[in-house]
């Protein structure tokens, strides 16, 4: 039993290390960043975190536990940029990715614009798809699928931000990770912003 706990601890440590994508590196300033025709996710996240840091709302965070149960806590983040940092993994607005995604746009009868960016076949970037829903230029929802598959690890996660009226209300991260020689680990986190 003790050996299983040690193996589990090692798997969790490896999971946390594998999930990192260099997000600790400083982000380029907007003046220096050359944008592609894709959605500027870092600017959207910066706008949201700045507004949330100003308002200082609490969040109700729900986490799926290993045993299938769910734990809910009410927290007041002091740095929303860190709270939303995982969503930076879905950034495709980089000069090196220009032309690597197919872009589809659809306007619904009720005036919503759905723009979907799908990775072209053969492209190795981890963001498979990014979908942005907006109304009159105001982002309502962002949803991305990010995956990594190599001989050591397979991981796939869905990232979702809901911002009706342009203000972040909920965010979700759901995923699965399978390390070589270990069982798959599923995880889910949901945050609901409260005023």
KOLDRENGU-66203 format. One line per 5 residues: their letters; for each residue x negated, y, z of N, C-alpha, C. Coordinates in steps of 0.05 Angstrom, whole numbers, plus 5000, padded with zeros to 4 digits. Layout:
N
A> X Y Z X Y Z X Y Z  ...
END
This chain:
195
XXXXX> 4984 4976 5000 5000 5000 5000 4983 5025 5000  4961 5024 5016 4943 5047 5017 4929 5051 4990  4923 5030 4976 4910 5032 4950 4929 5044 4930  4955 5037 4932 4975 5049 4914 4978 5079 4918  4976 5088 4944 4977 5116 4950 4953 5131 4939
XXXXX> 4930 5119 4940 4906 5131 4929 4908 5133 4899  4918 5112 4886 4921 5113 4857 4941 5134 4849  4963 5137 4864 4983 5157 4859 4972 5185 4862  4956 5189 4883 4943 5215 4888 4924 5222 4864  4909 5203 4855 4891 5207 4833 4907 5214 4807
XXXXX> 4929 5201 4804 4946 5206 4780 4957 5234 4781  4966 5242 4804 4978 5269 4807 4956 5290 4802  4932 5286 4813 4910 5304 4808 4903 5306 4779  4902 5283 4765 4897 5283 4737 4919 5296 4721  4944 5292 4730 4967 5305 4717 4964 5335 4719
XXXXX> 4957 5346 4742 4955 5375 4745 4932 5385 4728  4910 5371 4727 4887 5379 4711 4894 5378 4681  4908 5358 4672 4915 5355 4644 4935 5376 4635  4952 5385 4654 4973 5405 4647 4960 5432 4642  4937 5437 4653 4924 5463 4649 4916 5467 4621
XXXXX> 4920 5492 4611 4913 5498 4584 4896 5523 4582  4880 5527 4603 4864 5551 4602 4880 5576 4608  4903 5573 4621 4921 5595 4627 4908 5615 4647  4886 5607 4661 4873 5625 4679 4856 5646 4664  4851 5641 4639 4836 5660 4623 4853 5685 4620
XXXXX> 4840 5709 4620 4855 5733 4617 4868 5735 4590  4893 5745 4589 4908 5748 4564 4897 5772 4549  4896 5771 4523 4887 5794 4507 4906 5817 4511  4896 5842 4510 4914 5865 4512 4930 5867 4486  4953 5880 4489 4970 5882 4465 4957 5898 4443
XXXXX> 4940 5917 4450 4927 5933 4430 4907 5917 4413  4895 5896 4425 4875 5880 4412 4887 5856 4398  4911 5848 4405 4923 5824 4394 4935 5829 4367  4927 5812 4348 4938 5814 4321 4961 5794 4319  4985 5804 4313 5009 5787 4314 5014 5775 4286
XXXXX> 5026 5751 4287 5035 5738 4262 5065 5745 4259  5078 5732 4242 5106 5738 4238 5123 5721 4257  5110 5706 4275 5125 5690 4294 5134 5706 4318  5149 5694 4336 5159 5707 4360 5136 5713 4379  5136 5737 4390 5115 5746 4408 5123 5738 4437
XXXXX> 5119 5713 4444 5127 5703 4470 5112 5716 4493  5085 5721 4491 5072 5734 4513 5083 5762 4520  5091 5777 4499 5102 5803 4504 5129 5800 4518  5145 5781 4510 5171 5776 4522 5168 5768 4552  5149 5750 4557 5144 5741 4585 5133 5764 4602
XXXXX> 5116 5781 4590 5106 5804 4605 5128 5823 4612  5146 5828 4593 5169 5846 4597 5186 5835 4620  5192 5809 4619 5209 5797 4639 5196 5797 4667  5170 5790 4668 5157 5789 4694 5154 5817 4706  5149 5837 4689 5148 5865 4699 5174 5874 4711
XXXXX> 5196 5868 4697 5223 5875 4707 5229 5860 4733  5222 5835 4734 5228 5818 4758 5211 5828 4782  5185 5834 4777 5168 5844 4798 5179 5871 4809  5191 5887 4792 5203 5912 4801 5228 5907 4818  5245 5888 4809 5270 5883 4823 5267 5865 4848
XXXXX> 5246 5848 4848 5240 5830 4870 5264 5812 4878  5276 5798 4858 5297 5779 4865 5287 5753 4877  5304 5739 4890 5297 5712 4899 5304 5692 4877  5294 5668 4880 5302 5646 4861 5310 5622 4878  5329 5608 4867 5336 5582 4878 5323 5561 4860
XXXXX> 5304 5547 4870 5288 5528 4854 5296 5499 4861  5303 5484 4840 5310 5456 4844 5289 5439 4831  5279 5419 4846 5258 5402 4837 5267 5373 4838  5264 5358 4816 5270 5330 4816 5248 5314 4830  5255 5298 4849 5235 5282 4864 5230 5255 4851
XXXXX> 5208 5242 4859 5202 5216 4848 5223 5195 4852  5237 5197 4875 5257 5177 4881 5284 5182 4867  5285 5203 4851 5309 5210 4836 5326 5231 4851  5319 5236 4876 5333 5257 4891 5325 5285 4881  5338 5304 4893 5333 5332 4885 5329 5349 4909
XXXXX> 5309 5367 4908 5304 5385 4930 5309 5413 4920  5322 5430 4936 5328 5457 4929 5317 5476 4951  5303 5497 4942 5292 5517 4960 5298 5544 4949  5301 5563 4967 5304 5591 4960 5277 5605 4966  5266 5618 4945 5240 5631 4947 5241 5659 4936
XXXXX> 5222 5675 4945 5219 5702 4933 5191 5704 4923  5187 5700 4896 5160 5701 4885 5149 5729 4887  5123 5730 4893 5110 5756 4894 5097 5764 4868  5093 5744 4850 5081 5749 4824 5095 5733 4803  5113 5746 4789 5130 5733 4769 5113 5724 4745
XXXXX> 5091 5737 4739 5074 5728 4717 5064 5700 4722  5056 5695 4747 5047 5668 4755 5070 5648 4754  5094 5657 4763 5117 5639 4764 5125 5630 4735  5121 5648 4716 5129 5641 4688 5105 5633 4671  5082 5629 4683 5057 5623 4669 5059 5598 4651
XXXXX> 5073 5578 4659 5075 5553 4644 5087 5558 4616  5104 5578 4614 5117 5584 4588 5097 5595 4567  5074 5604 4576 5053 5614 4558 5044 5591 4540  5047 5566 4549 5039 5543 4533 5054 5541 4506  5077 5555 4504 5093 5554 4480 5086 5576 4460
XXXXX> 5065 5591 4465 5058 5614 4448 5047 5604 4421  5060 5612 4400 5050 5606 4373 5043 5631 4357  5044 5654 4370 5039 5679 4357 5009 5686 4358  4994 5670 4344 4965 5673 4343 4955 5673 4314  4936 5690 4307 4926 5690 4279 4918 5663 4269
XXXXX> 4906 5646 4285 4898 5619 4276 4921 5601 4268  4945 5608 4278 4969 5591 4271 4985 5603 4249  4976 5624 4236 4991 5636 4214 4996 5616 4192  5021 5612 4185 5027 5593 4163 5030 5564 4172  5026 5559 4198 5027 5531 4208 5055 5523 4217
XXXXX> 5074 5541 4217 5101 5535 4225 5121 5544 4204  5141 5527 4200 5163 5533 4182 5184 5549 4198  5195 5570 4187 5214 5587 4201 5241 5585 4188  5261 5579 4204 5289 5578 4195 5305 5598 4211  5323 5613 4198 5340 5632 4211 5369 5627 4205
XXXXX> 5386 5630 4225 5414 5626 4221 5429 5646 4238  5449 5660 4226 5466 5678 4241 5493 5665 4245  5501 5663 4270 5527 5650 4277 5549 5670 4272  5574 5660 4269 5597 5679 4266 5600 5699 4288  5591 5693 4312 5594 5712 4334 5569 5731 4337
XXXXX> 5552 5731 4317 5530 5751 4316 5504 5742 4329  5501 5717 4337 5476 5708 4348 5457 5701 4325  5431 5708 4328 5411 5700 4309 5395 5678 4322  5394 5655 4309 5378 5632 4318 5355 5629 4299  5331 5634 4309 5307 5631 4293 5291 5607 4305
XXXXX> 5285 5588 4287 5271 5564 4296 5244 5562 4281  5223 5557 4296 5196 5554 4286 5188 5524 4289  5185 5510 4267 5178 5481 4268 5150 5477 4258  5134 5462 4273 5107 5456 4265 5107 5441 4238  5090 5449 4220 5087 5435 4194 5075 5408 4198
XXXXX> 5082 5388 4181 5069 5362 4183 5039 5364 4181  5025 5349 4198 4996 5349 4197 4983 5370 4215  4998 5389 4225 4987 5409 4243 4984 5397 4271  4962 5401 4284 4956 5388 4310 4962 5406 4334  4972 5430 4331 4978 5447 4354 5000 5434 4371
XXXXX> 4998 5436 4398 5017 5422 4415 5046 5432 4414  5051 5456 4405 5079 5466 4404 5092 5454 4380  5111 5435 4384 5125 5423 4362 5146 5442 4350  5160 5455 4369 5182 5472 4360 5187 5494 4380  5194 5518 4370 5202 5540 4387 5227 5551 4374
XXXXX> 5248 5555 4391 5273 5566 4382 5280 5590 4399  5288 5612 4385 5294 5637 4398 5322 5646 4389  5339 5651 4409 5366 5661 4404 5367 5690 4413  5376 5707 4395 5378 5735 4402 5404 5747 4391  5411 5770 4403 5434 5785 4394 5426 5814 4393
XXXXX> 5429 5827 4370 5422 5855 4366 5393 5861 4376  5375 5842 4370 5347 5846 4376 5340 5840 4405  5359 5832 4421 5354 5825 4449 5354 5795 4453  5332 5785 4464 5329 5756 4467 5349 5745 4488  5363 5724 4481 5383 5711 4498 5372 5685 4509
XXXXX> 5357 5671 4493 5346 5645 4501 5321 5638 4485  5302 5624 4499 5278 5614 4486 5276 5585 4495  5272 5567 4475 5269 5539 4481 5246 5528 4465  5228 5513 4478 5204 5502 4464 5200 5473 4472  5189 5458 4453 5180 5430 4458 5150 5430 4454
XXXXX> 5136 5422 4475 5107 5421 4475 5098 5392 4480  5080 5381 4464 5072 5353 4467 5042 5350 4463  5031 5331 4477 5003 5324 4474 5002 5293 4472  4987 5283 4453 4985 5254 4450 4956 5247 4442  4942 5234 4460 4915 5225 4454 4910 5199 4468
XXXXX> 4887 5186 4465 4883 5159 4477 4885 5159 4508  4881 5182 4521 4882 5182 4550 4909 5190 4562  4923 5207 4548 4948 5218 4559 4968 5224 4538  4993 5219 4545 5016 5228 4528 5033 5245 4546  5040 5269 4537 5058 5285 4552 5076 5300 4533
XXXXX> 5100 5305 4543 5120 5320 4527 5136 5335 4547  5141 5361 4541 5157 5377 4559 5175 5396 4543  5198 5402 4555 5216 5421 4543 5216 5445 4562  5212 5469 4551 5211 5494 4567 5235 5510 4557  5250 5521 4576 5274 5537 4568 5277 5561 4586
XXXXX> 5282 5584 4574 5288 5609 4588 5314 5619 4579  5332 5626 4597 5358 5638 4590 5358 5667 4600  5363 5686 4582 5363 5714 4590 5387 5729 4578  5411 5722 4587 5434 5737 4577 5431 5766 4585  5439 5784 4567 5437 5813 4571 5408 5822 4574
XXXXX> 5389 5805 4564 5361 5813 4565 5346 5809 4591  5360 5798 4612 5347 5794 4638 5347 5765 4644  5323 5755 4652 5320 5727 4658 5339 5718 4680  5354 5697 4675 5373 5686 4695 5365 5658 4704  5358 5641 4685 5349 5614 4692 5326 5606 4675
XXXXX> 5310 5587 4686 5289 5575 4670 5287 5546 4678  5279 5529 4659 5277 5500 4663 5252 5489 4651  5240 5470 4664 5218 5455 4653 5224 5425 4658  5226 5409 4637 5230 5380 4640 5209 5366 4624  5199 5344 4634 5179 5331 4619 5173 5303 4629
XXXXX> 5155 5290 4614 5145 5264 4621 5115 5264 4614  5100 5250 4631 5071 5246 4626 5064 5218 4631  5048 5206 4613 5039 5179 4616 5008 5179 4613  4995 5172 4635 4966 5170 4634 4959 5141 4629  4936 5136 4615 4928 5109 4610 4925 5094 4637
XXXXX> 4935 5070 4638 4934 5052 4661 4953 5060 4684  4970 5081 4680 4989 5089 4700 5017 5089 4689  5037 5088 4707 5064 5090 4698 5070 5119 4690  5092 5122 4675 5101 5148 4667 5111 5164 4691  5107 5190 4690 5117 5207 4711 5136 5227 4698
XXXXX> 5160 5228 4708 5180 5247 4697 5183 5270 4718  5187 5294 4708 5190 5316 4726 5211 5336 4714  5223 5351 4732 5242 5371 4724 5243 5393 4745  5242 5418 4736 5244 5441 4754 5264 5460 4741  5281 5471 4758 5300 5492 4748 5299 5515 4768
XXXXX> 5297 5539 4757 5298 5563 4774 5321 5580 4766  5336 5589 4786 5359 5607 4781 5353 5633 4795  5352 5655 4780 5346 5681 4792 5372 5692 4805  5369 5700 4830 5392 5712 4844 5385 5740 4852  5405 5756 4853 5401 5785 4861 5407 5789 4890
END
